[in-house]
Amino acid sequence: MPSLHDLGWNDHFARAYEAFAGPGVLPGRVALEHNHVYRVITESGERLAEATGRMKHLAEGRHELPAVGDWVALRIEDAGDRALIKAVLPRLGKFSRKSAGEWTDEQVVAANIDTVFLVSGLDGDFNPRRIERYLLLAQQSLARPVIILNKADLADDVAEAATMIGDMAKGVPVLAISAADGRGFEALQPYLGVGQTVALLGSSGAGKSSIVNRLVGEAVLPTRSVRESDSRGRHASVHRQLIALPTGGLVIDTPGMRELQLWGTEQALAETFDDVAAIGERCRFRDCRHLKEPGCAVKGAVTDGTLDALRYDSFVKLQDERAALERRLDERALLEQKRASKVIGKALKSMQKDRGR
């Protein structure tokens, strides 16, 4: 079994774990979650575990429950056959999105990651705008983003695609590889050292599971072919899963996301679209939203061709999504405040009645 160091353990987690250490308690890392049952890797082997009832009760949302990549304090019970997760150790970053559907909740996709591989296929499903969206969320994860252009064996001009994405994502490494024949995989190794964790994110059919299988050296994850009509894939991975590599690194494979909705991205939006932000410094109004305001330098840059119109459209769309999310969070906070006030009011009335008896 790998050591704690091999799994990414460091001084930060060691200090946090001291508050929970004791007889029958072990540190471990969450490798998989399915229906609130977790597979946790420890130095003594893998164990199935559940969060304690207290943890579930006190959690304000699913983001406070264990996620793949989390380090946890694990209490062993019933002669070692059953384990309970007492606590999630403070995270060193996380990749989050708004949960799918109407609920305004944070979903932690992966925690404690050093590098995010943003995987896109160089086939019929190649979409620079989607890469922008993934990059936006990766910027706030505290992990280093790397854009992986897979299926280089299918592309007519790999260099042109890499240059286009590199111009869009200034400063972010762009690597072209092929999981089918192994080309370019040597460029991934610097990110996969002992104890280093990489999360693979991308749409279905991008080849994330195929990349993991080649890194491991065998078919540990199922793969599926893509549709010929549009190169879109069906979900081969159905759960997020942490896998230890023979070379010492760790990878977290994630299912392709039908919905990649933004979460808490104000600063990340400015970092991802730093070219738009730089042009915006010349706008007439400091609070210009770059829509219909007079004297908008950003709109002027689109008109004269200095700023790509498709990139501007993507910026506006993501800006609107962020604003809508903020409104929904404000509305939710107001409802929760009203609900709490009612509870307190009822408690006070009950106390007054008791005193009057």
VOBA-1610 file (N, C-alpha, C; in pm, whole numbers, padded with zeros to 5 digits, always signed):
BEGIN
Met+00085-00121+00000Met+00000+00000+00000Met+00088+00125+00000Pro+00041+00233-00065Pro+00119+00358-00065Pro+00124+00419+00075Ser+00231+00493+00102Ser+00243+00564+00228Ser+00157+00689+00225Leu+00141+00753+00342Leu+00066+00879+00345Leu+00131+00982+00255His+00264+00987+00256His+00335+01082+00171His+00305+01056+00024Asp+00301+00929-00015Asp+00268+00894-00154Asp+00129+00942-00192Leu+00040+00948-00093Leu-00099+00988-00118Leu-00120+01139-00113Gly-00011+01214-00084Gly-00023+01360-00083Gly-00025+01423+00056Trp+00000+01344+00159Trp+00003+01394+00297Trp+00117+01494+00314Asn+00091+01602+00387Asn+00196+01701+00412Asn+00177+01763+00551Asp+00260+01861+00585Asp+00256+01923+00718Asp+00122+01989+00748His+00058+02045+00646His-00072+02110+00665His-00174+02010+00720Phe-00182+01893+00657Phe-00279+01793+00701Phe-00237+01730+00834Ala-00106+01713+00854Ala-00058+01656+00980Ala-00098+01744+01099Arg-00082+01875+01084Arg-00120+01966+01193Arg-00271+01963+01218Ala-00349+01961+01110Ala-00495+01959+01125Ala-00543+01828+01188Tyr-00473+01720+01160Tyr-00514+01589+01210Tyr-00490+01574+01360Glu-00398+01649+01418Glu-00364+01636+01559Glu-00486+01650+01651Ala-00583+01733+01610Ala-00702+01755+01693Ala-00791+01631+01698Phe-00773+01535+01608Phe-00861+01417+01602Phe-00787+01287+01631Ala-00655+01292+01641Ala-00576+01171+01660Ala-00611+01104+01792Gly-00605+00972+01795Gly-00633+00897+01917Gly-00647+00750+01885Pro-00669+00667+01986Pro-00686+00523+01964Pro-00802+00494+01868Gly-00777+00407+01773Gly-00882+00368+01679Gly-00911+00469+01571Val-00827+00574+01558Val-00849+00677+01457Val-00731+00677+01361Leu-00760+00684+01230Leu-00658+00684+01127Leu-00682+00799+01029Pro-00574+00856+00973Pro-00593+00949+00862Pro-00610+00871+00732Gly-00692+00920+00643Gly-00710+00853+00516Gly-00754+00953+00410Arg-00747+00910+00284Arg-00786+00997+00173Arg-00901+00934+00097Val-01004+01014+00070Val-01123+00965+00001Val-01090+00938-00145Ala-01111+00813-00186Ala-01082+00774-00324Ala-01207+00767-00410Leu-01324+00742-00347Leu-01447+00727-00425Leu-01566+00748-00333Glu-01673+00804-00387Glu-01798+00822-00312Glu-01914+00772-00397His-02001+00693-00333His-02119+00640-00404His-02232+00625-00304Asn-02337+00703-00325Asn-02455+00697-00238Asn-02418+00714-00090His-02331+00812-00064His-02291+00847+00073His-02205+00740+00140Val-02157+00644+00064Val-02058+00548+00114Val-01926+00580+00046Tyr-01819+00587+00126Tyr-01690+00632+00076Tyr-01587+00519+00081Arg-01503+00514-00021Arg-01387+00427-00016Arg-01268+00513+00021Val-01205+00481+00132Val-01098+00563+00186Val-00968+00483+00188Ile-00859+00544+00139Ile-00728+00478+00138Ile-00652+00519+00262Thr-00603+00421+00338Thr-00518+00446+00454Thr-00387+00368+00434Glu-00293+00390+00526Glu-00166+00316+00516Glu-00185+00166+00540Ser-00295+00130+00607Ser-00318-00011+00637Ser-00414-00076+00538Gly-00453-00004+00433Gly-00542-00061+00333Gly-00663+00026+00306Glu-00749-00018+00214Glu-00870+00056+00181Glu-00984+00014+00272Arg-01068+00110+00307Arg-01181+00083+00394Arg-01305+00154+00340Leu-01422+00092+00361Leu-01548+00158+00331Leu-01593+00234+00455Ala-01645+00353+00436Ala-01679+00438+00550Ala-01801+00522+00518Glu-01864+00571+00624Glu-01974+00667+00614Glu-01944+00785+00703Ala-02000+00901+00670Ala-01987+01017+00757Ala-02070+00994+00883Thr-02022+01044+00995Thr-02100+01030+01119Thr-02230+01108+01108Gly-02328+01066+01187Gly-02455+01138+01189Gly-02437+01282+01231Arg-02344+01307+01323Arg-02318+01443+01369Arg-02267+01529+01255Met-02175+01474+01174Met-02122+01550+01061Met-02234+01585+00962Lys-02320+01488+00932Lys-02430+01514+00839Lys-02525+01620+00895His-02549+01614+01025His-02643+01708+01087His-02588+01850+01087Leu-02458+01864+01113Leu-02400+01998+01124Leu-02364+02058+00988Ala-02355+01977+00884Ala-02316+02028+00752Ala-02421+02125+00698Glu-02378+02243+00659Glu-02469+02343+00602Glu-02501+02315+00455Gly-02427+02228+00395Gly-02451+02191+00256Gly-02360+02075+00219Arg-02381+02020+00100Arg-02303+01903+00057Arg-02155+01935+00045His-02121+02065+00029His-01981+02103+00016His-01902+02081+00145Glu-01971+02064+00258Glu-01903+02040+00384Glu-01891+01890+00416Leu-01945+01805+00331Leu-01930+01662+00346Leu-01808+01615+00265Pro-01759+01495+00291Pro-01638+01449+00221Pro-01657+01446+00069Ala-01549+01479-00001Ala-01546+01473-00147Ala-01421+01396-00187Val-01419+01347-00310Val-01302+01274-00358Val-01180+01365-00352Gly-01073+01314-00292Gly-00951+01392-00275Gly-00935+01447-00134Asp-01043+01446-00056Asp-01036+01496+00081Asp-00952+01405+00170Trp-00883+01466+00266Trp-00822+01393+00376Trp-00920+01395+00493Val-00937+01281+00557Val-01035+01269+00664Val-00975+01199+00785Ala-01037+01222+00900Ala-01006+01147+01022Ala-01106+01033+01031Leu-01055+00910+01031Leu-01137+00790+01018Leu-01136+00712+01149Arg-01254+00688+01205Arg-01264+00608+01327Arg-01302+00465+01290Ile-01220+00371+01334Ile-01242+00230+01302Ile-01328+00168+01412Glu-01435+00098+01371Glu-01526+00036+01466Glu-01553-00109+01428Asp-01612-00182+01522Asp-01655-00321+01499Asp-01541-00407+01446Ala-01434-00410+01523Ala-01318-00495+01491Ala-01262-00466+01352Gly-01272-00342+01311Gly-01212-00302+01185Gly-01297-00321+01063Asp-01419-00376+01078Asp-01503-00400+00961Asp-01582-00276+00919Arg-01593-00180+01009Arg-01673-00061+00979Arg-01594+00063+01019Ala-01607+00168+00939Ala-01535+00292+00969Ala-01630+00410+00955Leu-01607+00510+01036Leu-01685+00633+01032Leu-01592+00751+01011Ile-01633+00844+00927Ile-01555+00965+00904Ile-01594+01068+01009Lys-01500+01100+01098Lys-01525+01196+01205Lys-01518+01340+01155Ala-01424+01366+01064Ala-01403+01504+01020Ala-01333+01507+00885Val-01357+01614+00811Val-01283+01644+00688Val-01175+01744+00725Leu-01050+01712+00698Leu-00942+01804+00729Leu-00948+01924+00634Pro-00910+02044+00682Pro-00917+02165+00598Pro-00851+02145+00462Arg-00923+02184+00359Arg-00878+02161+00222Arg-00772+02262+00178Leu-00682+02215+00094Leu-00588+02303+00025Leu-00640+02325-00117Gly-00753+02390-00128Gly-00812+02416-00257Gly-00915+02311-00296Lys-01002+02348-00388Lys-01108+02259-00435Lys-01155+02310-00570Phe-01206+02218-00650Phe-01270+02252-00777Phe-01419+02237-00756Ser-01494+02348-00762Ser-01637+02346-00734Ser-01717+02397-00853Arg-01841+02355-00857Arg-01937+02408-00953Arg-02071+02419-00882Lys-02164+02492-00943Lys-02300+02492-00892Lys-02359+02355-00922Ser-02428+02299-00825Ser-02487+02168-00845Ser-02588+02173-00960Ala-02600+02062-01031Ala-02691+02056-01145Ala-02836+02074-01099Gly-02917+02132-01185Gly-03058+02152-01153Gly-03085+02289-01095Glu-03198+02301-01027Glu-03244+02431-00977Glu-03184+02469-00842Trp-03129+02373-00769Trp-03076+02403-00637Trp-02953+02491-00646Thr-02946+02594-00561Thr-02830+02683-00558Thr-02735+02633-00451Asp-02665+02525-00479Asp-02572+02463-00386Asp-02437+02445-00454Glu-02334+02445-00370Glu-02199+02419-00419Glu-02174+02270-00421Gln-02119+02220-00531Gln-02078+02081-00540Gln-01927+02077-00557Val-01858+02012-00465Val-01713+01998-00474Val-01683+01880-00565Val-01623+01907-00678Val-01592+01801-00775Val-01468+01724-00732Ala-01366+01794-00684Ala-01242+01730-00638Ala-01173+01826-00542Ala-01105+01768-00443Ala-01040+01849-00340Ala-00891+01818-00332Asn-00815+01918-00284Asn-00672+01901-00259Asn-00597+01855-00384Ile-00619+01926-00492Ile-00553+01893-00619Ile-00441+01993-00646Asp-00332+01942-00701Asp-00218+02028-00734Asp-00229+02084-00875Thr-00282+02003-00966Thr-00291+02042-01107Thr-00426+01997-01162Val-00487+02082-01244Val-00611+02047-01314Val-00580+02029-01462Phe-00598+01908-01513Phe-00587+01884-01656Phe-00724+01912-01718Leu-00736+02016-01796Leu-00860+02050-01866Leu-00854+01984-02003Val-00927+01874-02019Val-00912+01788-02135Val-01017+01821-02240Ser-00970+01840-02363Ser-01060+01864-02477Ser-01010+01780-02594Gly-01103+01718-02666Gly-01066+01637-02781Gly-01048+01720-02907Leu-00945+01689-02983Leu-00922+01758-03111Leu-00997+01686-03223Asp-01127+01671-03202Asp-01210+01605-03301Asp-01331+01693-03328Gly-01443+01635-03366Gly-01559+01716-03400Gly-01621+01789-03283Asp-01582+01753-03159Asp-01639+01818-03041Asp-01547+01926-02985Phe-01443+01963-03057Phe-01350+02067-03011Phe-01422+02200-02998Asn-01414+02261-02878Asn-01492+02381-02850Asn-01413+02476-02760Pro-01348+02578-02816Pro-01269+02673-02735Pro-01351+02743-02627Arg-01479+02770-02654Arg-01562+02838-02555Arg-01583+02750-02431Arg-01592+02619-02452Arg-01608+02529-02338Arg-01479+02527-02255Ile-01366+02532-02324Ile-01238+02537-02253Ile-01230+02662-02167Glu-01280+02775-02217Glu-01283+02898-02138Glu-01362+02879-02010Arg-01474+02810-02020Arg-01560+02788-01904Arg-01489+02701-01800Tyr-01427+02593-01844Tyr-01353+02508-01751Tyr-01236+02586-01690Leu-01169+02665-01771Leu-01055+02742-01721Leu-01098+02841-01614Leu-01215+02898-01633Leu-01268+02996-01537Leu-01284+02933-01399Leu-01340+02813-01392Leu-01358+02747-01264Leu-01226+02694-01209Ala-01137+02653-01298Ala-01008+02602-01253Ala-00925+02712-01187Gln-00941+02835-01231Gln-00862+02946-01178Gln-00885+02966-01029Gln-01003+02933-00979Gln-01033+02957-00838Gln-01009+02833-00751Ser-00960+02725-00810Ser-00941+02602-00735Ser-00811+02599-00657Leu-00725+02698-00678Leu-00591+02705-00620Leu-00498+02600-00679Ala-00544+02528-00781Ala-00460+02431-00850Ala-00407+02494-00979Arg-00300+02437-01030Arg-00239+02486-01153Arg-00315+02429-01273Pro-00374+02514-01358Pro-00445+02461-01475Pro-00350+02429-01590Val-00376+02318-01655Val-00302+02278-01776Val-00406+02231-01876Ile-00402+02286-01996Ile-00498+02247-02100Ile-00440+02131-02181Ile-00515+02021-02186Ile-00474+01901-02258Ile-00559+01885-02383Leu-00496+01892-02498Leu-00566+01870-02625Leu-00541+01726-02666Asn-00639+01640-02638Asn-00627+01498-02667Asn-00669+01469-02811Lys-00639+01347-02856Lys-00675+01300-02991Lys-00598+01376-03098Ala-00471+01404-03068Ala-00386+01471-03167Ala-00373+01388-03294Asp-00396+01257-03283Asp-00388+01169-03400Asp-00503+01194-03498Leu-00608+01264-03453Leu-00724+01288-03539Leu-00726+01429-03597Ala-00635+01515-03554Ala-00639+01656-03593Ala-00561+01680-03722Asp-00614+01770-03806Asp-00545+01807-03929Asp-00427+01900-03901Asp-00443+01992-03807Asp-00338+02087-03776Asp-00332+02108-03624Val-00254+02027-03556Val-00243+02032-03409Val-00182+02164-03365Ala-00079+02209-03436Ala-00008+02332-03397Ala-00101+02453-03402Glu-00187+02458-03504Glu-00280+02571-03516Glu-00379+02574-03399Ala-00433+02456-03364Ala-00527+02449-03253Ala-00460+02487-03122Ala-00336+02439-03101Ala-00264+02469-02978Ala-00233+02618-02968Thr-00197+02679-03081Thr-00168+02822-03081Thr-00292+02904-03051Met-00405+02865-03108Met-00531+02937-03083Met-00568+02930-02936Ile-00559+02812-02876Ile-00593+02797-02734Ile-00491+02868-02647Gly-00365+02865-02685Gly-00261+02934-02610Gly-00282+03084-02608Asp-00325+03140-02722Asp-00354+03284-02728Asp-00474+03319-02640Met-00569+03229-02630Met-00689+03252-02549Met-00657+03241-02400Ala-00575+03143-02364Ala-00546+03115-02222Ala-00402+03152-02192Lys-00372+03281-02200Lys-00235+03329-02185Lys-00174+03283-02052Gly-00054+03224-02062Gly+00018+03181-01943Gly-00014+03041-01897Val-00117+02979-01955Val-00155+02843-01916Val-00092+02744-02014Pro-00019+02642-01966Pro+00040+02544-02056Pro-00066+02474-02141Val-00034+02453-02268Val-00122+02381-02359Val-00043+02264-02417Leu-00090+02140-02390Leu-00018+02021-02432Leu-00106+01938-02525Ala-00051+01902-02640Ala-00123+01817-02735Ala-00074+01674-02719Ile-00169+01580-02698Ile-00134+01440-02677Ile-00230+01350-02753Ser-00201+01221-02749Ser-00293+01123-02804Ser-00295+01002-02711Ala-00409+00979-02647Ala-00422+00861-02562Ala-00422+00734-02646Ala-00453+00748-02775Ala-00461+00631-02863Ala-00323+00573-02893Asp-00225+00661-02920Asp-00092+00611-02956Asp+00019+00655-02860Gly-00016+00734-02759Gly+00082+00770-02657Gly+00166+00892-02686Arg+00145+00955-02801Arg+00229+01073-02830Arg+00203+01186-02731Gly+00311+01255-02692Gly+00301+01370-02604Gly+00290+01339-02456Phe+00281+01211-02418Phe+00258+01177-02277Phe+00379+01210-02188Glu+00496+01219-02247Glu+00613+01254-02166Glu+00601+01394-02108Ala+00523+01480-02174Ala+00504+01617-02124Ala+00416+01621-01999Leu+00344+01513-01970Leu+00257+01510-01852Leu+00333+01473-01725Gln+00446+01406-01738Gln+00517+01351-01624Gln+00559+01455-01519Pro+00601+01577-01556Pro+00639+01674-01452Pro+00527+01708-01355Tyr+00404+01683-01394Tyr+00290+01714-01306Tyr+00248+01594-01222Leu+00316+01481-01240Leu+00273+01356-01177Leu+00381+01296-01088Gly+00451+01382-01014Gly+00552+01334-00922Gly+00490+01268-00800Val+00573+01209-00716Val+00527+01139-00596Val+00445+01234-00507Gly+00325+01192-00470Gly+00239+01272-00384Gly+00166+01385-00453Gln+00185+01402-00583Gln+00117+01508-00658Gln-00016+01457-00711Thr-00120+01542-00700Thr-00255+01502-00741Thr-00301+01585-00861Val-00346+01515-00964Val-00398+01579-01084Val-00544+01538-01101Ala-00632+01634-01127Ala-00772+01605-01158Ala-00794+01627-01308Leu-00862+01533-01372Leu-00894+01544-01514Leu-01038+01589-01528Leu-01057+01701-01597Leu-01191+01757-01615Leu-01214+01781-01763Gly-01334+01753-01807Gly-01368+01775-01947Gly-01501+01709-01980Ser-01549+01733-02098Ser-01679+01680-02138Ser-01668+01532-02172Ser-01783+01465-02181Ser-01786+01323-02218Ser-01729+01306-02358Gly-01645+01205-02373Gly-01587+01177-02503Gly-01453+01244-02527Ala-01407+01325-02431Ala-01278+01394-02449Ala-01160+01298-02432Gly-01185+01183-02367Gly-01079+01084-02354Gly-01011+01082-02218Lys-01079+01131-02114Lys-01017+01136-01981Lys-00982+00996-01930Ser-01077+00903-01941Ser-01053+00767-01892Ser-00942+00699-01972Ser-00937+00726-02101Ser-00830+00667-02184Ser-00694+00720-02142Ile-00689+00848-02104Ile-00562+00907-02057Ile-00519+00839-01928Val-00614+00820-01835Val-00582+00754-01708Val-00532+00613-01733Asn-00599+00538-01820Asn-00558+00401-01850Asn-00415+00395-01904Arg-00380+00489-01989Arg-00243+00488-02043Arg-00143+00526-01935Leu-00179+00619-01848Leu-00088+00657-01739Leu-00066+00541-01643Val-00173+00465-01615Val-00163+00351-01524Val-00088+00235-01590Gly-00108+00221-01722Gly-00043+00112-01793Gly-00134-00007-01816Glu-00261+00006-01777Glu-00360-00100-01802Glu-00500-00038-01798Ala-00598-00114-01845Ala-00735-00063-01854Ala-00804-00075-01719Val-00785+00025-01633Val-00850+00025-01501Val-00985+00095-01505Leu-01010+00173-01609Leu-01137+00243-01624Leu-01202+00205-01756Pro-01336+00195-01761Pro-01404+00164-01887Pro-01400+00283-01982Thr-01400+00256-02109Thr-01406+00362-02210Thr-01515+00329-02309Arg-01564+00434-02377Arg-01667+00416-02478Arg-01632+00496-02602Ser-01681+00451-02715Ser-01659+00525-02839Ser-01751+00646-02843Val-01716+00744-02928Val-01798+00863-02943Val-01886+00848-03067Arg-01990+00932-03073Arg-02079+00931-03191Arg-02004+00986-03311Glu-02021+00924-03425Glu-01954+00971-03546Glu-02008+01106-03591Ser-02136+01135-03561Ser-02198+01256-03613Ser-02139+01383-03552Asp-02108+01381-03421Asp-02060+01503-03357Asp-01945+01480-03260Ser-01894+01357-03254Ser-01781+01322-03166Ser-01813+01338-03018Arg-01942+01346-02984Arg-01979+01354-02843Arg-01980+01214-02784Gly-01942+01204-02657Gly-01932+01075-02593Gly-02044+01051-02494Arg-02062+00925-02458Arg-02149+00889-02348Arg-02061+00872-02224His-02122+00882-02105His-02045+00874-01982His-01985+00734-01966Ala-01852+00726-01971Ala-01784+00601-01939Ala-01760+00595-01788Ser-01711+00705-01730Ser-01696+00714-01585Ser-01828+00764-01526Val-01872+00700-01419Val-01996+00742-01355Val-01971+00799-01216His-01849+00784-01165His-01814+00837-01033His-01679+00905-01041Arg-01660+01007-00958Arg-01527+01062-00940Arg-01444+00961-00864Gln-01318+00945-00904Gln-01237+00839-00845Gln-01090+00878-00842Leu-01024+00858-00727Leu-00882+00885-00713Leu-00805+00755-00735Ile-00703+00761-00821Ile-00626+00642-00857Ile-00478+00672-00840Ala-00407+00583-00770Ala-00262+00597-00751Ala-00190+00539-00874Leu-00095+00615-00928Leu-00021+00571-01046Leu+00105+00494-01005Pro+00152+00405-01089Pro+00276+00330-01059Pro+00396+00423-01040Thr+00394+00539-01102Thr+00506+00634-01092Thr+00501+00716-00964Gly+00394+00705-00887Gly+00386+00777-00760Gly+00286+00890-00756Gly+00244+00941-00870Gly+00144+01047-00872Gly+00005+00992-00852Leu-00093+01081-00841Leu-00233+01042-00824Leu-00318+01118-00924Val-00418+01052-00979Val-00510+01118-01072Val-00653+01099-01023Ile-00734+01203-01042Ile-00877+01195-01011Ile-00952+01204-01143Asp-01015+01093-01180Asp-01097+01091-01301Asp-01237+01138-01265Thr-01297+01219-01350Thr-01431+01271-01323Thr-01521+01241-01442Pro-01651+01215-01418Pro-01744+01196-01529Pro-01756+01323-01612Gly-01785+01308-01739Gly-01816+01425-01820Gly-01937+01498-01764Met-01932+01630-01760Met-02037+01707-01694Met-02139+01757-01795Arg-02266+01720-01774Arg-02372+01771-01861Arg-02391+01920-01836Glu-02376+01960-01709Glu-02391+02101-01674Glu-02266+02146-01599Leu-02200+02249-01650Leu-02086+02307-01579Leu-02125+02450-01545Gln-02200+02465-01436Gln-02249+02595-01397Gln-02151+02661-01301Leu-02140+02791-01313Leu-02039+02866-01239Leu-02069+02866-01090Trp-01959+02885-01012Trp-01973+02899-00868Trp-01864+02995-00818Gly-01907+03108-00759Gly-01814+03199-00694Gly-01696+03240-00779Thr-01721+03302-00894Thr-01616+03321-00992Thr-01582+03467-01022Glu-01609+03560-00933Glu-01586+03700-00964Glu-01438+03728-00994Gln-01350+03686-00904Gln-01207+03709-00927Gln-01156+03625-01042Ala-01203+03500-01049Ala-01159+03411-01155Ala-01199+03464-01292Leu-01315+03530-01300Leu-01360+03586-01428Leu-01262+03693-01476Ala-01216+03778-01383Ala-01121+03881-01419Ala-00987+03821-01460Glu-00945+03711-01394Glu-00817+03648-01427Glu-00823+03575-01561Thr-00935+03507-01586Thr-00948+03433-01711Thr-00959+03527-01830Phe-01027+03639-01811Phe-01044+03738-01918Phe-00963+03863-01883Asp-00834+03843-01854Asp-00751+03957-01816Asp-00732+04055-01931Asp-00745+04006-02055Asp-00735+04097-02170Asp-00855+04192-02173Val-00974+04139-02141Val-01093+04222-02136Val-01081+04322-02020Ala-01031+04274-01905Ala-01015+04362-01789Ala-00917+04475-01819Ala-00809+04444-01891Ala-00709+04546-01923Ala-00768+04653-02015Ile-00845+04610-02114Ile-00909+04706-02204Ile-01012+04787-02127Gly-01082+04723-02033Gly-01186+04789-01955Gly-01134+04903-01870Glu-01003+04905-01842Glu-00946+05015-01764Glu-00963+05148-01837Arg-00985+05144-01968Arg-00998+05267-02047Arg-01143+05310-02066Cys-01238+05235-02005Cys-01379+05271-02018Cys-01408+05403-01947Arg-01511+05474-01993Arg-01546+05604-01935Arg-01592+05588-01790Phe-01669+05480-01764Phe-01722+05459-01629Phe-01649+05341-01562Arg-01614+05359-01434Arg-01539+05256-01363Arg-01621+05129-01342Asp-01754+05144-01333Asp-01841+05027-01313Asp-01903+04979-01444Cys-01838+05008-01554Cys-01889+04969-01686Cys-01900+04817-01696Arg-02015+04768-01743Arg-02038+04623-01760Arg-02011+04581-01904His-01969+04676-01987His-01929+04649-02125His-02045+04596-02208Leu-02163+04657-02185Leu-02281+04619-02261Leu-02327+04733-02350Lys-02401+04831-02291Lys-02453+04942-02371Lys-02407+05077-02317Glu-02312+05077-02223Glu-02267+05202-02164Glu-02189+05286-02266Pro-02210+05416-02266Pro-02132+05503-02357Pro-01986+05507-02314Gly-01899+05520-02413Gly-01757+05530-02384Gly-01695+05398-02341Cys-01754+05285-02379Cys-01703+05154-02340Cys-01586+05115-02431Ala-01468+05103-02374Ala-01349+05068-02451Ala-01354+04924-02500Val-01421+04839-02425Val-01428+04698-02463Val-01513+04683-02589Lys-01629+04749-02592Lys-01712+04744-02713Lys-01637+04804-02832Gly-01561+04909-02804Gly-01483+04970-02911Gly-01378+04875-02964Ala-01317+04795-02875Ala-01215+04700-02917Ala-01275+04589-03004Val-01399+04552-02975Val-01468+04452-03058Val-01494+04511-03196Thr-01537+04636-03200Thr-01568+04702-03327Thr-01446+04713-03417Asp-01330+04751-03356Asp-01211+04770-03441Asp-01129+04642-03458Gly-01177+04530-03400Gly-01111+04402-03420Gly-00998+04372-03324Thr-00974+04461-03229Thr-00868+04436-03130Thr-00905+04321-03038Leu-01034+04307-03008Leu-01082+04199-02923Leu-01174+04110-03005Asp-01147+03978-02999Asp-01226+03883-03076Asp-01372+03887-03031Ala-01464+03894-03126Ala-01606+03906-03095Ala-01659+03783-03022Leu-01612+03663-03058Leu-01658+03542-02990Leu-01610+03539-02846Arg-01487+03588-02823Arg-01436+03592-02685Arg-01517+03693-02603Tyr-01551+03806-02664Tyr-01635+03905-02595Tyr-01772+03845-02560Asp-01833+03774-02655Asp-01963+03712-02630Asp-01955+03613-02515Ser-01846+03536-02511Ser-01827+03440-02403Ser-01814+03511-02269Phe-01740+03621-02268Phe-01723+03700-02144Phe-01858+03751-02094Val-01938+03807-02184Val-02068+03862-02144Val-02159+03751-02090Lys-02159+03636-02156Lys-02244+03525-02112Lys-02204+03480-01972Leu-02074+03463-01947Leu-02027+03418-01817Leu-02049+03525-01711Gln-02036+03652-01750Gln-02062+03761-01657Gln-02208+03761-01613Asp-02297+03738-01709Asp-02441+03733-01677Asp-02472+03614-01586Glu-02408+03499-01612Glu-02429+03382-01527Glu-02384+03408-01384Arg-02269+03474-01370Arg-02219+03504-01237Arg-02313+03598-01163Ala-02364+03699-01233Ala-02457+03794-01171Ala-02586+03722-01128Ala-02635+03630-01212Ala-02756+03556-01178Ala-02732+03467-01056Leu-02614+03405-01048Leu-02581+03322-00932Leu-02577+03406-00805Glu-02518+03525-00812Glu-02511+03612-00695Glu-02651+03651-00647Arg-02740+03679-00742Arg-02877+03715-00703Arg-02945+03597-00632Arg-02927+03476-00686Arg-02990+03360-00625Arg-02932+03332-00487Leu-02802+03354-00470Leu-02741+03334-00339Leu-02791+03438-00239Asp-02807+03563-00286Asp-02861+03668-00198Asp-03003+03635-00156Glu-03084+03588-00252Glu-03222+03552-00221Glu-03228+03436-00122Arg-03139+03339-00141Arg-03136+03224-00050Arg-03095+03268+00090Ala-02994+03356+00098Ala-02949+03404+00229Ala-03061+03479+00301Leu-03139+03557+00225Leu-03250+03632+00285Leu-03357+03538+00338Leu-03389+03433+00260Leu-03489+03336+00305Leu-03442+03263+00431Glu-03313+03227+00434Glu-03261+03158+00551Glu-03261+03249+00673Gln-03235+03378+00650Gln-03238+03474+00761Gln-03380+03487+00816Lys-03479+03495+00726Lys-03618+03503+00770Lys-03659+03378+00845Arg-03615+03262+00794Arg-03649+03135+00859Arg-03589+03129+01000Ala-03464+03174+01013Ala-03399+03174+01144Ala-03469+03271+01239Ser-03514+03386+01187Ser-03584+03484+01272Ser-03715+03427+01324Lys-03785+03350+01239Lys-03910+03289+01283Lys-03885+03188+01394Val-03779+03110+01379Val-03746+03009+01481Val-03715+03078+01614Ile-03635+03185+01607Ile-03600+03258+01729Ile-03725+03321+01790Gly-03812+03378+01704Gly-03936+03440+01753Gly-04025+03341+01825Lys-04039+03220+01769Lys-04121+03117+01832Lys-04060+03075+01966Ala-03928+03066+01971Ala-03862+03027+02095Ala-03884+03131+02204Leu-03876+03259+02166Leu-03896+03366+02264Leu-04040+03366+02316Lys-04137+03346+02226Lys-04278+03341+02270Lys-04300+03224+02366Ser-04236+03111+02335Ser-04251+02994+02422Ser-04194+03022+02560Met-04080+03092+02565Met-04018+03125+02694Met-04106+03220+02773Gln-04167+03317+02702Gln-04253+03413+02771Gln-04377+03344+02829Lys-04431+03248+02755Lys-04548+03173+02806Lys-04511+03095+02931Asp-04392+03032+02928Asp-04347+02953+03043Asp-04330+03040+03166Arg-04279+03161+03147Arg-04259+03252+03259Arg-04392+03302+03316Gly-04495+03312+03228Gly-04623+03364+03272Gly-04706+03261+03347Arg-04664+03136+03348Arg-04742+03032+03415Arg-04718+03034+03565
//
